[in-house]
Structure formats: structure tokens, C-alpha cells
Amino acid sequence: MTDVVDADELLRRIRRGQERAAEEERAWRERALSLTATDPEGAREATDRARAYEVVLRVLEEIVSPGGSPARAEGVKQVT
């Protein structure tokens, strides 16, 4: 990343990252739910991936809105 970008472009890139992270979090959460009964290990892995995207989403939100209320997600229940 050697290009110099202005603040507006940086904000656009961060927002695209937020959108992507939110999409991926939803997809992995849905996958975890669908695997719960048939593949508990796969469901655990999907849960971990959903949580990772949730963290990315929260970090990007903190960059855009420092000190704001944290992004609320329904989260994924741990499968044991």
C-alpha cells in the first residue's frame, strides 16, 4: 500500500471493509447454525470465524466512530 490517499478515500475503504466483515460474519454465523446438529466440530470452527469477523467489524467501527457505542451483534452461541 504505497498510494497516498485522502481522508475521504480512506473512509470509503474502511466502510467497504465494514460491509465485507458484516457479510462474512453473517455467513459464518449461518453456517455454524446449520452445522450444529450434523458437524459439531465444523460448527465450532464456523463460530470461531464468525467471532473473528465480529472483532474486525468492531475495530473498524471504533476507527470510524471512536468512543461510540459498540456495534451490537447477536453473536454466535458456542457449540459444545
Residue frames as a rotation matrix with the C-alpha (Angstrom) as fourth column:
MET 1
0.590 0.808 0.000 0.00
0.808 -0.590 0.000 0.00
0.000 0.000 -1.000 0.00
THR 2
-0.466 -0.858 -0.218 2.22
0.818 -0.511 0.262 2.75
-0.336 -0.057 0.940 -1.28
ASP 3
-0.245 0.451 0.858 -0.50
0.611 -0.615 0.498 5.02
0.753 0.646 -0.125 -2.66
VAL 4
-0.967 0.026 -0.254 -1.23
0.174 -0.659 -0.732 8.21
-0.187 -0.752 0.632 -0.80
VAL 5
-0.311 0.931 0.193 -4.97
0.706 0.090 0.703 8.59
0.636 0.355 -0.685 -0.24
ASP 6
-0.622 0.181 0.762 -7.06
-0.423 -0.897 -0.132 11.37
0.659 -0.404 0.634 1.20
ALA 7
-0.858 0.276 0.433 -9.32
-0.384 0.214 -0.898 11.01
-0.341 -0.937 -0.077 4.22
ASP 8
0.122 0.970 -0.212 -12.46
-0.911 0.025 -0.411 10.51
-0.393 0.244 0.887 2.14
GLU 9
0.183 -0.125 -0.975 -10.92
-0.673 0.707 -0.217 7.61
0.716 0.696 0.045 0.23
LEU 10
-0.852 -0.518 -0.077 -9.64
-0.271 0.563 -0.781 6.08
0.447 -0.644 -0.620 3.44
LEU 11
-0.531 0.742 0.409 -13.13
-0.618 -0.009 -0.786 6.31
-0.579 -0.670 0.464 4.97
ARG 12
0.366 0.650 -0.666 -14.64
-0.928 0.307 -0.210 4.68
0.068 0.695 0.716 1.85
ARG 13
-0.235 -0.550 -0.802 -12.16
-0.446 0.794 -0.414 1.82
0.864 0.260 -0.431 2.14
ILE 14
-0.951 -0.079 0.298 -12.89
-0.308 0.294 -0.905 1.34
-0.016 -0.953 -0.304 5.82
ARG 15
-0.136 0.984 0.118 -16.63
-0.817 -0.044 -0.576 1.28
-0.561 -0.175 0.809 5.15
ARG 16
0.303 0.163 -0.939 -16.15
-0.780 0.608 -0.146 -1.31
0.547 0.777 0.311 2.40
GLY 17
-0.692 -0.628 -0.356 -14.19
-0.251 0.672 -0.697 -3.34
0.677 -0.393 -0.623 4.92
GLN 18
-0.721 0.513 0.466 -17.03
-0.547 -0.009 -0.837 -2.99
-0.425 -0.858 0.287 7.42
GLU 19
0.273 0.874 -0.402 -19.56
-0.949 0.178 -0.258 -4.18
-0.154 0.452 0.879 4.87
ARG 20
0.034 -0.352 -0.935 -17.42
-0.539 0.782 -0.314 -7.17
0.842 0.515 -0.163 3.94
ALA 21
-0.912 -0.405 0.070 -16.79
-0.254 0.421 -0.871 -8.09
0.323 -0.812 -0.486 7.58
ALA 22
-0.383 0.853 0.356 -20.51
-0.750 -0.062 -0.659 -7.89
-0.540 -0.519 0.663 8.34
GLU 23
0.411 0.514 -0.753 -21.35
-0.875 0.455 -0.166 -10.12
0.258 0.727 0.636 5.36
GLU 24
-0.290 -0.625 -0.725 -18.73
-0.330 0.776 -0.537 -12.68
0.898 0.083 -0.431 6.32
GLU 25
-0.890 0.008 0.456 -19.84
-0.451 0.128 -0.883 -12.67
-0.065 -0.992 -0.110 9.97
ARG 26
0.063 0.996 0.068 -23.44
-0.903 0.086 -0.421 -13.35
-0.425 -0.035 0.905 8.93
ALA 27
0.362 0.045 -0.931 -22.40
-0.715 0.655 -0.246 -16.10
0.599 0.754 0.269 6.54
TRP 28
-0.618 -0.663 -0.422 -20.26
-0.215 0.659 -0.721 -17.89
0.756 -0.355 -0.550 9.11
ARG 29
-0.697 0.460 0.550 -22.94
-0.634 -0.036 -0.772 -17.48
-0.336 -0.887 0.317 11.81
GLU 30
0.369 0.876 -0.311 -25.49
-0.920 0.297 -0.254 -19.08
-0.130 0.380 0.916 9.49
ARG 31
0.081 -0.425 -0.901 -23.06
-0.489 0.771 -0.408 -21.86
0.869 0.474 -0.146 8.65
ALA 32
-0.880 -0.415 0.232 -22.44
-0.379 0.318 -0.869 -22.53
0.287 -0.853 -0.436 12.35
LEU 33
-0.273 0.867 0.417 -26.16
-0.802 0.034 -0.596 -22.82
-0.531 -0.497 0.687 12.96
SER 34
0.533 0.513 -0.673 -26.65
-0.824 0.493 -0.278 -25.16
0.190 0.703 0.686 10.02
LEU 35
-0.099 -0.681 -0.726 -23.79
-0.360 0.704 -0.612 -27.43
0.928 0.201 -0.315 11.12
THR 36
-0.262 -0.054 0.963 -24.70
-0.956 -0.125 -0.267 -27.64
0.135 -0.991 -0.019 14.79
ALA 37
0.549 0.607 0.575 -26.64
-0.698 0.711 -0.084 -30.91
-0.460 -0.355 0.814 14.55
THR 38
0.996 -0.046 -0.080 -24.58
-0.017 0.764 -0.645 -32.68
0.090 0.643 0.760 11.90
ASP 39
0.277 -0.961 0.021 -21.00
0.633 0.166 -0.756 -31.47
0.723 0.223 0.654 12.38
PRO 40
0.899 0.140 -0.415 -20.22
0.428 -0.482 0.764 -30.07
-0.093 -0.865 -0.494 15.84
GLU 41
-0.013 -0.979 -0.203 -16.53
0.723 -0.150 0.674 -29.58
-0.691 -0.138 0.710 15.04
GLY 42
-0.492 -0.090 0.866 -17.38
0.802 -0.433 0.411 -27.70
0.338 0.897 0.285 11.84
ALA 43
0.582 0.776 0.243 -19.88
0.553 -0.597 0.582 -25.63
0.597 -0.204 -0.776 13.79
ARG 44
0.621 -0.438 -0.650 -17.19
0.563 -0.328 0.759 -24.69
-0.546 -0.837 0.043 16.33
GLU 45
-0.481 -0.837 0.261 -14.83
0.776 -0.269 0.570 -23.64
-0.407 0.477 0.779 13.55
ALA 46
-0.190 0.500 0.845 -17.56
0.706 -0.528 0.471 -21.59
0.682 0.686 -0.253 11.88
THR 47
0.811 0.477 -0.339 -18.34
0.564 -0.482 0.671 -19.97
0.157 -0.735 -0.659 15.24
ASP 48
0.144 -0.856 -0.496 -14.69
0.661 -0.289 0.692 -19.01
-0.736 -0.428 0.525 15.68
ARG 49
-0.649 -0.369 0.665 -14.58
0.759 -0.383 0.527 -17.49
0.060 0.847 0.528 12.21
ALA 50
0.304 0.834 0.460 -17.79
0.656 -0.533 0.534 -15.54
0.691 0.140 -0.709 12.86
ARG 51
0.765 -0.064 -0.641 -16.28
0.558 -0.433 0.708 -14.16
-0.323 -0.899 -0.295 16.05
ALA 52
-0.328 -0.945 -0.013 -13.12
0.765 -0.273 0.584 -13.13
-0.555 0.181 0.812 14.21
TYR 53
-0.481 0.220 0.849 -15.16
0.667 -0.536 0.517 -11.14
0.569 0.815 0.112 11.70
GLU 54
0.670 0.728 -0.142 -17.18
0.623 -0.449 0.640 -9.64
0.403 -0.517 -0.755 14.56
VAL 55
0.325 -0.652 -0.686 -13.94
0.665 -0.358 0.655 -8.38
-0.673 -0.669 0.317 16.12
VAL 56
-0.670 -0.556 0.492 -12.79
0.734 -0.399 0.549 -6.90
-0.109 0.729 0.676 12.80
LEU 57
0.021 0.791 0.611 -16.14
0.667 -0.466 0.581 -5.16
0.744 0.396 -0.538 12.49
ARG 58
0.791 0.270 -0.549 -15.86
0.610 -0.424 0.670 -3.70
-0.053 -0.864 -0.500 15.99
VAL 59
-0.135 -0.924 -0.358 -12.31
0.710 -0.342 0.615 -2.46
-0.691 -0.171 0.702 15.36
LEU 60
-0.667 -0.077 0.741 -13.32
0.681 -0.467 0.564 -0.75
0.302 0.881 0.364 12.11
GLU 61
0.439 0.878 0.190 -16.31
0.638 -0.454 0.623 0.81
0.633 -0.152 -0.759 13.86
GLU 62
0.568 -0.306 -0.764 -14.01
0.661 -0.384 0.645 2.17
-0.491 -0.871 -0.015 16.57
ILE 63
-0.579 -0.794 0.188 -11.80
0.732 -0.404 0.548 3.71
-0.359 0.455 0.815 13.89
VAL 64
-0.435 0.490 0.755 -14.77
0.572 -0.497 0.653 5.44
0.696 0.716 -0.064 12.25
SER 65
0.435 0.663 0.609 -16.56
-0.197 -0.590 0.783 6.41
0.879 -0.461 -0.126 15.48
PRO 66
-0.569 -0.744 -0.351 -14.08
0.198 0.290 -0.936 6.47
0.798 -0.602 -0.018 18.38
GLY 67
-0.991 0.098 0.086 -15.68
-0.104 -0.198 -0.975 6.03
-0.079 -0.975 0.207 21.76
GLY 68
-0.293 0.941 -0.169 -19.11
-0.864 -0.185 0.467 5.35
0.409 0.283 0.868 20.28
SER 69
0.299 0.467 0.832 -21.35
-0.748 0.656 -0.100 2.58
-0.592 -0.592 0.546 21.41
PRO 70
-0.705 -0.656 0.269 -20.00
-0.375 0.667 0.644 -0.78
-0.602 0.354 -0.716 20.30
ALA 71
-0.385 0.546 -0.744 -21.56
-0.803 0.200 0.562 -2.49
0.456 0.814 0.361 17.30
ARG 72
-0.184 0.421 0.888 -24.10
-0.718 0.560 -0.413 -4.92
-0.671 -0.714 0.199 18.61
ALA 73
-0.446 0.062 -0.893 -24.25
-0.691 0.610 0.387 -8.34
0.569 0.790 -0.229 17.08
GLU 74
0.660 0.740 0.130 -26.44
-0.680 0.515 0.521 -11.22
0.319 -0.432 0.843 18.09
GLY 75
-0.223 -0.869 0.441 -23.30
-0.947 0.300 0.113 -13.29
-0.231 -0.393 -0.890 18.27
VAL 76
0.104 0.140 -0.985 -22.86
-0.495 0.866 0.071 -16.98
0.863 0.480 0.159 17.90
LYS 77
0.696 0.170 0.698 -23.51
-0.707 0.335 0.623 -19.43
-0.128 -0.927 0.353 20.67
GLN 78
-0.423 -0.906 -0.017 -20.61
-0.906 0.422 0.023 -21.74
-0.013 0.025 -1.000 21.46
VAL 79
0.628 0.565 -0.535 -21.29
-0.597 0.791 0.133 -25.30
0.499 0.236 0.834 20.44
THR 80
-0.217 -0.724 0.655 -20.00
-0.962 0.272 -0.018 -27.86
-0.165 -0.634 -0.755 22.88
